[in-house]
Amino acid sequence: MFNALTRLTHVPMARLALAISLSLPCWLPQASAHGGAAEMVPLQSTLESFGASVKWDDYANVFVIAKDGAYIKVKPNTRVAMLNGKRIELQVPVVFKGNTAYMSHDFINDVFQSGLDKTFEVETRPHPLNPLNADEIKAAVDAIKASPHYQGNFRFTEISLHEPAKDQVWRFVYSGNPVSEPREANVVVLDGKHVIESTVDLKTRQVLSWKPIVGAHGMVLLDDFSAVQSIIESSGEYAQALKTRGINDVKKVVTTPLTVGYFDGKDGLAQDKRLLKVVSYLDVGDGNYWAHPIENLVAVVDLEQKKVIKIEDAGVIPVPMKPTPYDGRGRKATTVKPLEIIEPEGKNYTISGNSIHWQNWDLHLRLDSRVGPILSTVTYDDKGTRRKIMYEGSLGGMIVPYGDPDVGWYFKAYLDSGDYGMGTLTSPIQRGKDAPQNAVLLDATIADYTGKPTTIPHAMAIFERYAGPEYKHQEMGQPNLSTERRELVIRWISTVGNYDYIFDWVFQQNGTIGIDAGATGIEAVKGVKSQTMHDATAKEDTKYGTLIDNNIVGTTHQHIYNFRLDMDIDGEHNTLVEVNPVVAGNDRGGPRTSTMQIQQQRVTTEQGAAQKFDPATVRLLSNPNKENRMGNPVSYQLIPYAGGTHPVAKGANFAKDEWLYHRLSFMDKQIWVTRYNPDERYPEGKYPNRSDRDTGLGQYTQDNQSIDNTDDVVWLTTGTTHVARAEEWPIMPTEWVHMLLKPWNFFDETPTLNLNTAK
């Protein structure tokens, strides 16, 4: 469960104020509480250490305090505060001593446990898809360590919930019946270079299965990062290569461990080795080593032998040395007046355990160490009927392939989630910067590579926002009709090396679900000889990218995302339907020679569903067994490209004989539909590191199963071709791509008519 959710909902075990563990000076002012002297603590520092924001309104003579769903106004020297627009009695008033305000030691308990803030509720029935908590992670690891299989060198690449059967989960959602299966954990370990899968019964602490995976290479783990840096620093051969470039202090070299891909032996690397390629950057003290690439130098590191086994040196390119900080140092600060987003009566959503309720939406949320947020059991309350929309949705996987064939670039095609684990690389969200001030920030617990439970603070953000008019009409001579659209956003950010990826799941009141993927951070750049485009070397230096600074080329590459969406449109029996507007002749008479008509057809097989996206065709996932009141099958429209900023990636920009195509199929088709299989979770396959064939969507669709009136999973691919530009250097403003899942005859009428009567 989210740690943030337990802070308030499990308070009775330990009083929150006591957990602050403050040392109180004897000179603090005293106030009366029930006839006795109250302990007083500094208001601002105490509340800020508790995670609240505190502002003093000098005009109104009032403190404004906000934390998650609580919005509090309190005046000094009064026993009344306002919490989410409701009065609350304080045992002890806030008082000033000099310029410092003090509050009672019990203020936090009195206010934040008053019950007036309904943002968080105690989960009375644990959802069967709740992620493993710290105790369960520990139980799984203890079971492995107690088994006869255990070896002391084991490292853990996955410890996650083994999901119960889908039908039992839906039954729980609708009837509250607990699942009959025992709660289990999936555990994947690395024994040196060997991958082993196991399942653990969390109640009995028994290892239920133990399966070595032949030929698989496991993920790159966090300790591999530090190991690579140490290996490079101890390599005499690498030090010599640095000296030829005028670099004598290896401690100033920053390494990046990169997966090597697969080239059928053409790269001279043995397939059975656990290898990484290392490219490096020079730390010149400007805070941005990415701007100082040590070009044409690649070290191949064997992680088992803990040594450099090969140096690839294509010749010296001077390291770009121009200081290029990306934090704005030395620039005149822009004056920006505050922009405040407040919810003075509290939140419009409720979080119970890992379940979220907002307006007509109900869903479950958890963080996965590989793909990040997983949204489950998504339903919409349609006039009192709770309708199924999606059983499970998440990032499936993504790839960032580069187009430069040079020694330091040809192998770069990062499978960020499958190779590194993007959930593990979650970047904590900062309120007011990464998410708006009114966001609720949720911690999450995952296991590290040693199997230890680890808390990621502020791993996800939830917030409501204004999103323009939902609809508007002005009839001549009549009152204007317009309504405000609200959206609920679930945001997560993962930092993978130089890039930071922002993912938003956006829920609209009208039943639409948006998925937004944003790329920011710092471009991976190439050191070149050219200073400007007028240099003789510029044409050759910019053959595979854009000159964006002196001696710096931003190499052309792509960001291609795939989302796994187990849609259940009003149930588990769905069909893919194509709707094509066509020009047809006019057989009705009159002056028109042509008409616009609609042609529809079902797509009945997995291979038939794997398609390029054509915006002229409407693609629907329909339930042929359910109709709206007009007799149309209830459906959702699938739109993998709903606007974006960089050029659209219509597919991978590679020739068909590239080995990348042997390993991956999801890049070139934007729409895939497969028959539901709980073991088919990743478009690139479960173990893509160094894979020599497609074990993902290419394999999943090989048997070409029927998807007609069956339980189907939709896989949508979207992305951009990143042609670098000067405005993205030295740091890149966020560039977005957008996807939409839109109701299509799912409802009987405009589902938000009640917004016009909302108070």
N, C-alpha and C positions, 0 to 999 in steps of 0.2 A: 504494500500500500504506500501511497505517497506519504512521506514524512510530514509534509506540510499539513496534511489532512488530520494527522494524529495530534498535532500540537494543541488544537482546541477541543477536539472531540474526545480525548482521553485524559482530560485534565484532572478528574477526581483522584487519580492515583498520586498526584503530586501537584501542589499548588504552584501556579505559574509564577507568582511573585517571588516565591521562595527559590525558584530555580535560577533567579537572577544572581543570587549569592552576592549581594552588595555588602560592602563594609560601610557602616553608617557613622560619620563623624559625630561626636558628642554635641557639637554646637548647632546641629540642625534645629530649625524651629519646631516647636511642639504644637500639636493640635489635638482636640478632644475627639475620641471615638468611643461611644457608649460609656462615657464617664471616665475613660482612662486616656492617658497620653498616647497618641498614635506615632508610630515610627514614620518619619518623613524622608523622602528620597528626591533627588533632583528629577524634575519632570522630563525635560527634553532628553537628556542622556539615557535615562532609564527606559523611556519608551522607544527611543531609537535602537537601543541594544535589543529590545524585544521585537524589532522589525517594523515599527510604526513610523510614519512620517508625522512631524510636528511643525505647525506653522502658527505664528502669532499674528492675529489681525489687530493692528494697533488702532484702527478706526472703530471697530466694534468691541474692542477690549475683550477678545475671546481667543482661546486656543482652539485650533482646528487639528484634530488627530485622525489619521486614517490608517487602517491596517486591513488588508484583504477586503472583507465585506463590511467592516465597521467604519462608520463616518461619525465622528464625535465632535461636538462643540461644548466647551466648558469655560465658564467665566471664573476668574479668581474670586475667592471669598464668598462662594455660593455652593450650596449642597445639591444643586440641580444641574444635570448635564443633559444634552440632547444626543441620543444615539439613534442614528437612522431615522431622524424625525420624531422620535418618541422620548418622553421624559424618563430620566432615571435618577434615583436618589443616591447621592454619595454619602458614605459614612463621615468623610472628612473632606472639607473643601480644599481646593488648590490655593496655595498662599505664596506670596512673594517674600523673599528676604533679599533686600537690595535689588539687584537686577536678575536674580535667579528665582525661578518658580519651583516650588516643591509640591509633591503630592504624597498621599498616604501610601505606605508600603502595600496596602491592599487594593489600590486603585485598579491595577490590571485585572485582578480577580473580579472585583465588583463590576467592572464595565464589560470586559471581554467574555465573562461567563454569565452575563445577565440573562442570556436567552433571547435578547432582542435582535441580535444579528443572526439571520437564518441562512447565511451563505453555506455554512458547514453543518451537516447533520450526522449524527452517529449512524453508522451502517449496522442495521439490525440483522440483516441477512447477507452474509458475505457472498459477493458475486463469484461464481465459479471461475471466471477469467481473471480474478485479481492476481497481480504478479506475486512472485515469491517475496515474502518479507525476509528480514534479516535472519530470523530464527530458522526459517525454512531453507534458506541458502546454506546456513551452517549445518543443518541436519543432512542436506544432500552431500555436502563435502565430507562430513563425519562418516556417512555411509560408505562413500568411496574409499576413504582412508582406512576403514575397518575391514574392507573386503580383501580377499586374497589377491586381487588384481593390482592393488596399489603399489606404485613405485615412487620413491622420493623425489624423482625429477618431474613428476606430472605438473603440467600447467593447464589451467582451465580456460577454454575459449568460449564456452557457453554454459550457463546454469540458468535455466528458464522453466517456466511452467509447461508441463506436458498437458496440452489442452484436452479437456474431456470431449465427448462426442457432441457434435453440433446440435443434434436434436434435443439432447438433454439440457444444453445451455438455453436454447430457446424456450424449453418447457419451464425452466427456472424463471426466466424473464416474465413469462405470462402467468404462471400459476404459483411461483414461489417454491416449487418442489426441488429439494436439493438433488444434485446429480448423484447417481448411484456409484459411480467410479471413485476409487480412492484418489486423493490428491497426490500427484506425481510430479517429478522434475526431470527435465531433459538435461543431461550433462555430457558435454564434449570435452575431452582432454587431449592434450598433446603429450605423447611419450617420446621425447626427442623430436623426430620429424614425423612420427606416426600418429594418425588421428584415430581416436576411439570414441564411439558413441555409447551412451548408457542411459538407462532409465532407473529412477530411484523412487521407491514408495516412501513418502515423507512421514507417514504415521509409523510404519514398522521399521523404517530406516534400513530397508533391504534393497540391495542392488538387483533389479528385476531383469536387466539385460546388459550385455557387454559385447559390443560388436566392433572389431577393428575395421576401418574403411581403407581398403587396399587402393594405393595410388593417389590418395588425396593429400593435398598440402593444406595445412591449417592456416588460420588467420595470422596476420602480423599482430603481435601483442605489444603492450606498452613497454614491457621490459626489453623487447627487441630494439626499441628506439635508443635506450641508454646503452645497450650492448654494442650497437653499431657505432655510436660515438666513441666508446672506449676502444673498440677494435681499430677504428681509423687512427686514433691518436697514438696507438702503439705500433703502427705499421711503418717500418723503415722505408719500404718501397713507395708508399704513399707520401711520406715526408720528402723523399727525393723529388717526386713529381711536383710537389708544392714549391720546392726550392727553385726549380726551373721557372717558376712563375713569380719569383721574388717573395715568396711567403715562407718565413722561417719559424713562425710560431704556430704550431698546429692547434694550440688551444684557442686560437681565434677563428678556427674553421668550424662551421656549423653544418652538420650532416643531415641529410634527409633520406630515410630508408624507403626504398621504392620496390614494389613488386616487379618481377622481371618479365612477366608475360610468357608466351610460348611461341616459338618460331621453328618448330620441327628440327631442332638441332642447328639451325643456320646461325644462331648466336654463339655456338660453341659451348653451351652450358648443359651439363648433365641433368636429365630430367628428375632423377631420384634424389637430388640434393635440395636442402632447405636453404635457398639463396635469396639475397636481396641485392639490388643495385643501389649504389650510393652516389648521389651528386651533392656537391657542397657549395657553401657560400662563405664569404669572408665577413666577419664582424668588424666593422671599422668604427664602431662607437656611435653611429647615428640612429640606433634603434631599429634599423631596417636592413638586416643582412640579406633579405631577398633581392635587394637592388645591387648586390655585388656577387653575381654568380662566378664560380670558378669553372669557366667553360671548357668543354672538350675533355674533361677528366671524369672518369667513372670508375669506381671501385666495386668489384663483385665480392660480397662478403658471404662466407659460409657460416651460418648461425650455429651449426653443430660443432665445427672446428674452432669457432670464435676467432677467425682470421680472414684477412684479405687473400683471396685465391687468384685474383686477376686484376690487373690495372689496364683500363682502356684509355689511351691517351692519343687524341687526334691532333695534337699540336697546341701551342700556346696562343691563347687569345688574352690580351691584357684584361685583368679584372677591372670592371668599371668602378672607379673610386669616388665619384662625385657624391657627397653626402645627400641622401634622399630620405629624410625622415617622413613618416606618414602620419605623425600625431599632431601636426600643426605647429610644432615648436618654431619659434622665431617669427610666426605670423601674427599680425594684429588680430586680436580676438573680436569676433562679431558680437555686438550687443543684441541680445534677444530677450524680449520681455516674456514673463512666464505665460505658459498656456496651461490652464488647469482643466482637468476633466474630473468632475466630481459626480458622485451618486449619493446625494444627501439622504435618501431614504433607503439606502442599501442596494444590494445586487438584485438583479432579476433572475439570477440562476442560483441553484442549490447544488452543493457537492456532498454526496454521501458516500464515504469510502472512496472508491474510484469511479463511482457513477455520477453523471452530470445530468441535471434537468434544467432546461431553459425553454420557456414558451411551450411549444408543442413537441419539442425534441427531448428524447432520452437516449443516452449513450453511455458506454463504458470506455475508460481510458487507462492505458498502462504504457510504460516505457520499456522497449526491448533493446537489449544491448547491441543488436545488429542494425535494425531498421528504424529505431526511434519510436515515436508514438504509434500505438495500435489502437484504433477506434473500433469498438465492437458493439453488437446488439443495438444498432441504431434504429430507432423507431420514431414515428410521427403520429401525434394524437390528432386524428381527423374527426372533429365533432364527437369526441368521446370514444372513438375506435382507435386503438393503438395499432398502427400498421407497420409492418416490417419494410425496411428499405435496404439495410446493409448489415450482414452478419459481421463482417470484419473488413477494415480498410487500413492500408499502411503503405509506406514506401516499400516497393518490392526490391528495387536495387537501382543503381545508377552507374554510369561510366563516363569518364572524362578522357577521351582519346585526343592525342596531339598529332599534328600533321607533318612534323619535321622529321626527315630520315636520318639526321646526324647522330653521332655516337651517343650524345647525352639525351637524346629525345625519342629515338625510334620506338623504344619499348614502352613509352609512357601511354598507358591506357588504364587509368585507375578505376577499379571497381570499388568505390569508396566504402560502401556498406559491407560488401562481401569479402573484401580483402582486409579491411581495418576495423570494421564495427563502428558505425556512425553513432549508435547509441552510447557506446563507451566514450566516444569523443564529444559528447554533449557539452556545449558551452553554456555556463550559467547565464541566465537572463537578468539584465539590469533594468529595474523598473524606471520608467521615464526616459530610457535610452533605447533599449532593445524592444520594449513593450511600453504601452502608455501607462500613465500614472495610476490609472484605475485597475490595472491588471492584478489578478491573484496569481502568485507565483508558487509553484508546486515542486517540492523536492521529490526525488525518486531514489530507490535503492536497487543497485545491481551488484553483481559479483565481479571482483577484479581477477586478474590472471592467477592469483594464488588461491582463489576461492573465497576470499574474505568479502563479506558484505560491505559495500561502499555507498555512502550517500552522496548523490549529486545535488548540490543546493540549487534551487531555482531552475530546475531542469525544464519546466514547461510553464507557459503563461496562458491564462484564460482571461479574456476581456470582452466586453460588449462595446460596440461602436456605432456611431451614426454612419449610414451608408447611402445617403441621398433619399429622394422621394421614392416610396414604394410605388405610388401611382399618383397621377394628378389629372384633373380635367376642369376646365373653366367653360361653363355654358354661358352663352351671351345672356346677360341680364339676371343670371342666377349666382348664388354664392359659390365661391371657389371650393373645390374638393381636392384636397391633397393630404397625403399621409407620409409619415416618417418611416423609412426602413431602418431596422436595426439588424446587426449581424453579431453572432457570437464567434469569436476567433480562438482557436487553440494553436499556440505558436511553440515551435521548438527550433533550436539552432544547434548545428554541429560544425565544429571546426576541424577540417581535415587538411593538415599542413598549411598551405598558404591561403586556401579558400575557406570561407565561412558560408554555410548554406542555411537559409531560413525557410522553414516549411510552415505554412498556415493551412489549417482546416477551417473553412468558413461556412457557418450555417446561417441560412437566411430564413426568415419567418414564413416565406412562401414555399418551402420545401426544397429549395435549391441547395446543393452542397458544392462549394468551391474548394479547389486545392491549388494553392499558390506556392511556387518554388522560386526562391530568390538566391542569387549568387552575389557575394560580396567578398571583401578581404583583399588579397594582394595577388596580382597575376604572377604566374611563373614566367620569368623572363630569361632571355638568352643574351649573353655577352657577345658583342660584335665589334668590329673595328671602326665602323662608321660613326661619325659625330652627328651629321645631318644627312638629309636626302640628296644634298649636292655633292657628297663625296663619291669618288670613283667606285668605292666598294659597296655603295648603298644598294644598288640593284640586286647584287648577289646576296647581300646580308638580309634583305627583306623579302627573299623569295618565299619564305614560309611564315611571314608575319609582318608586323608594322613597327617601324622605328618610333618609339614613344618617348625616348630620352636619349641623351648622348650615350652612345655605345650600348643601348638597351633596345632589344626587340621583344615585343609581345607576340609570342608564337600563336598562330591560329590553331584553335582547338574547339572542342564541343563539350557541352554539358547535356547529357541525355539521361532523363529520369524515367523510371517505370514504376507505376503504382498498381499494387495488387488489391482489387476491389471485389470482395465476395458479396455481390449484390443479391438480395432476396426480395424482389419486387412483389410485395403482398404475398410472399411465400417462396418456396424453394423451387418451383417449376417455372423456369423462364426460357425465353427464346430471343435470339438476336434478329432484329428486323431492320431492313433497309428501306428508307422512304426517299424516293427520287422525284423531285419536280422535273417535268418534261414539257417540251413544246409539242402540242398535238394539233391536228387540223380541226377546223370548225365545221361540224356537221349539223349545226342548228340554224343556219341561215344568218342573215344580217351582213353588215359590212366587214366584220372581222374575218380574217383569213386563218387565224391560229388561236389556240387557247393554251392556258396553263393547266396541267393535270398532274396527278400524283400516281406514281407506280410504287407498289410495295412488294417486297419479297422476303421470305424467311431465309436466314443463313443457318444451315442445319449441321455443319461439321466444323470441327476445330480448325482444320486447315483452311476451310473456306472463310472462316472468321478472321484469319490473320491478314490484315489489310492495311494499305496506306490510307491515311486520312484524306478525304476529299471534302472540303467544307460545303460543297454543293449537295452532298448526300447527308440526310438525317439518319443517324444510327440509334436505334432504340433497343434497350433490353426490356422486353415485354413479358407480361404474364398472360398467356392466352386463355387462362382459366378464370380470370377476373376481369370484369368490365366496370367502367364508370356508368353513370345513369343514362348516358346516351348510347351505350352499347359498344364503346371503344375499349380495346384491351388496355389495361393500366400499364404504364411504361415509364421509364426514365431515359432521357437522351444522354448520350455519351459524347463529350466534346473534349478531346485531348488538347486542342489548341484553342484557347479562348482569349487570344491577345497575348502580346509579349513585347519585349523591347529589342533584344538582339535578333538577328535573322533566325528564322525558324529552322531547326534541324529536321529536314525532311527524311533524314536517314544518316547513317554514318558516311562521312566523306572519304571512303576508301574503295580501292578496286576490289572486285569480288574474289580475287585470288589471295587477298591478305589473310594471314592465319587468324586474325581477329574474328573473321567470319566462321571459322571452324569452331570457335569457342562460344560465340554469342549470336543469337538470332533476334533478340528483342529490339535491337537498335533501329532496324529498318522498317518495322511495321508498327504503326501507332495504335492499332486496335487488335487485341487478341481476346479470344474467349475460349476457356477450357472447361471440361467437365470437372466438377468439384472433387478434389483429392486433398485431404488434409496434409499430406506429405509434400505437396507441390507448393512451395512458398516463395521461391526466389527466381526471378526471370533469368538470372545468370547461373542457376544451380546452387546447391548448398555449399560446395567447396570450389570456388572459381579460381583461387590462387594457383597459377601455373597449370590450369586445366588445359587439356589438349583436344577437347571436344565439348560440344554444347550439352550440358546436363540440366539446362533450364527449359525455357519455352520451346526450344527446338526439339528436345526430347519429350516434353509433355504432350506436344501435338503430333508426335510421330505416329501414334496409333489412330489418329483421326477419328476420335469418338464423336458420337452424336451429341450436339448441344441443343437439340430441339426439345423444348418442354422438359428440361432437366435442371438439376442444381448446377448453376454455372458460376464461374469466376471470370470477371473482366480484368484485363490487364491493359492499362493505357500508358502509352509511351509519349513523352513530350520532351522538349528541350530546345537548345539554341546552338547555333554555330557562332563561336565567340571570335569575332574579328576585332582585335585590340584597337583602341583609340587613345589619344593623348589624355582625354578627360578621365580615364580610368587609372591614371598613374599619378602618384605612387600608391593610392588606395582607390578601390573601385566602388563607386556608388552602387547600391543594390540593383541588380537587373532581374526582372521577374518574368516568369512564364505562368500561365494560368490554365486550369482545367475546370470543367463544370459538369456536374451531374444534375440535370434539370427534369422536374416532373413533366410528363407529356401524357395528357389525358389521365393522369394518376388521380386527380381530383375531379369533382363534379362542377366546380366553378372557381373563380378567383379565391384562393384559400385565405387571403388576408383582408376580406371585406370587413371583418370585425375591428380592424385597426382604425377604421373611420369613427368608431364609437368608443375607442379606448380613451380612458381618462388619464 
